[in-house]
Amino acid sequence: MKINVIGGEISRQEIDEYIEYGRKKYVGRQITGIDITLDGDFVNLEFHFGDTDFQRAYRSADYLVNDMDKINDAKQSEFKEKEKHKV
């Protein structure tokens, strides 16, 4: 994994914590790099991904979500009852 620290220096422990944060936030995605930009007391993280696989999108009430956990129980039940199309 390529790690760029811009605007200062940080400890290896802090870098590892940012990596862990990215892994928890982007479950199932392959993180290939991180740009860590330091700006005083603020830190900007930009994650780079190597996966180009299609992510499933679910249409719910005219908006798209990529994770069923983001929609309510009634809508999840509705998705389970729908007939799936063959690809």
Summary of the structure (lengths in Angstrom):
residues: 87
radius of gyration: 18.1
end to end distance: 34.1
largest distance: 53.9
contacts: 162
relative contact order: 0.14
helix: 30%
strand: 32%
